[in-house]
Amino acid sequence: MTLSQPPWTKTHTRIFAIHPRAKVPLAFEMFVQAKNFLEDARALGTRASSGQFYLYFQSIELAFKSYLHLRGVPIKDLLTLSHDLMGARRRCMDLGADFEIDVMDLVVGMLTASMKRARLRYEIGFELPALHLVDIAAQIALDAARKDHLHPAKEDLP
């Protein structure tokens, strides 16, 4: 008798549907994933766990990179940014993003510093911005990334 391979040992491929009106499909996918990470972080409520901050971090990072890629920044340049939210935020602002500077500077600065020291993954006690400020910053980043992803629908054309 031959046993089949257990389901958890099989590999899975994630397929994403490309929106038919997406101007830059990969940038749109990054935006969708940023939105998903934000929704997942919010689903955890007010726990303020390191995992929740990590989800917020990923949301902000992908929103920034979506914004940049949609505006012509090549993927290889996005990869060189790695997890540098401050650098990504500066590049977004250079390309016209309008962020509330005080909130974004505080949140992005603290999250970037924590990620560089791997605190979001490996340390228990460390200083992070207030959870509601992180949520505001993530929403601001997502709102900036949301613009201009889709070509107008036929019914919207003059």
N, C-alpha and C positions, 0 to 999 in steps of 0.2 A: 504494500500500500504506500502510495506517495502522498506526502502532505503538501498542500499548497503553501505558498509563501504567505506569512501573516500580512494583513493589510497595512500595518504600520511600517513595514520594511519596503514597501513599494514607493517609488518616486511619484510626485505629482507635478503637473505642469499647470501653472496659472495662466489662463487665457483671458485677455481683456477685450471687450468689444470696442472697436474704434467708432466714435461718434461720427456719423456721416458728414457732419458740418465742421468737424474739428480742423482748425487751420494747421496746427502742429500736433499730430496725434500723441507723441510722447509727452509733450508739455501738458496736454489735456489729461493724460493718464496720471501725471504727477499731481495735478490739481485734484483729481478725483481721490487719489490716495491721501493727499493732505487733508481733504475733507473727511475721509474715513477715519484717519488718526484722531482728528479733532472730535469727531462724534464718539469714538471709543474712549478718549480721555474724559469727556463730559459724562459718559455713562458711569464712570467710577464715582461720581458725585464729588464730595468734599474730602476725600480720603487723604489727599496730598501725599500719596506714596511716591517712591522713586519711579515706579513703573508708570504712574500717571504723568509725572513730569517728563519721562522719556517719550510718551505718546505725544505730549504737547510739543516737545522738541522736534520730533519727526514731522509733525504737522507743519510747524513753522519752516523747517528746513525745506520740505518739499514744496511748500507754497512759494518760498523765495526762488527755488530752482525752477519751478514751473513758470514763474514770472520772467525769469531771465531767459530760459530756453525759448519761450514764445517770442521774445524780442531779439532772437538771433544768436544768443550765446550758445556755442557748441557744447555738446555733452562732455568732451574732453576737458573743457574749461570748468564745467560744473564739477567734474571729478576732482580737479585740483583744489577746489574749495573745500573738499572733504566735509567736515562737520563744522566749519567756521561760519557760524550764524552772523557774526559781526561783519565779516568780509562779504558774505552774500547780501546782507542788508545794505551795505554801502554800494555794492554793484547795482542792486535794485533801485536805490535812490538816484544813482548816476543815470539810470535809464528812465527816470521819471516817476518812480513810485512815491506816493505821498503817505508817509507814516506819521502817527503821533509820536514825535521824537522822544519825549520824556519816558513814556511807557515802554516803547520799543527798545530804547537804549538800556533801560534798567533790566528788563526781562531778557533780552538777547545777550547782554553782557554777562549776566549771572549764569544763564543756561550754557553759554559757550564755555565759560570758565569751568563749570562743573563737568561738562562733557570732556574737555581737554584733560582733566585730572581723573576721568573715568568715575567721578563721584556718582553720577546717575545710575551707574551699573553696579558698583562694588562697595560703596561706603554707605553707612547707615545714617549718621548724623552730619549734616552740613547745611550751610545757609543757601536758601533759594528764595526767589521773590514770592510774594503772596499769590496763592493759587488763582484768585480772581484776576490779578494783573496778567498772569500767564495766559489765562483764557482770553482776555481782551486782546493781548498781543497776537495770539494765534488767529483770532477772528479778523483783526486788521490785516494780517499777512494774507489770509485766505481771501478777503474781499479785494485786495490789490491783485492777487493772482487770478481772480474770477473774470476780470475784464478781458474782452476781446478774444476769447478762445474759439468762438464759433463764428463761422460765416453766417450772414443773415439767412433766415429761412426764405423760401420763395415768396411766401405770403407777406413777408416784411419788406421785400424789395419794392422800390417805386414803380 
